Amino acid sequence: MEKLQQEHLPKLQSYEEQEAILAYRSSYSKTDPDATFMRTKEDHLGK
């Protein structure tokens, strides 16, 4: 039980926070949750 609380509960809380952010978006940056991905006419991915 102690291992569960120390190792897995923090991860679960992190996943729940990420799901809350994604609830209204299709993607987000983990380092800057307010940022969005923008495509340009010159797509560096070649698409």
C-alpha positions in Angstrom: 0.0 0.0 0.0 2.8 2.4 0.8 4.5 1.7 -2.5 1.2 2.4 -4.3 0.9 5.8 -2.5 4.5 6.8 -3.1 5.0 5.7 -6.7 1.6 5.4 -8.5 -0.6 8.0 -7.0 1.5 11.0 -8.2 1.6 9.5 -11.7 -2.2 9.1 -11.6 -2.7 12.7 -10.5 -0.4 13.9 -13.3 -2.4 11.9 -15.9 -5.6 13.4 -14.5 -4.3 16.9 -14.9 -3.2 16.2 -18.5 -6.6 14.8 -19.3 -8.2 17.9 -17.9 -6.1 20.1 -20.2 -6.9 17.9 -23.2 -10.7 17.9 -22.4 -11.2 20.8 -24.8 -8.1 20.5 -27.1 -6.6 18.0 -29.5 -3.0 18.6 -28.3 -0.9 20.6 -26.0 2.8 21.2 -25.1 3.8 19.7 -21.8 6.4 22.5 -21.2 3.9 25.2 -22.1 0.3 24.1 -21.8 -1.0 27.5 -23.2 1.0 26.9 -26.5 -0.6 25.4 -29.6 0.8 23.7 -32.6 0.7 25.8 -35.7 1.2 24.6 -39.3 2.7 26.9 -41.9 2.6 26.9 -45.6 6.2 25.7 -45.6 5.7 22.5 -43.6 9.1 21.2 -42.4 7.6 17.8 -42.1 7.2 17.7 -45.9 3.4 17.4 -45.9 
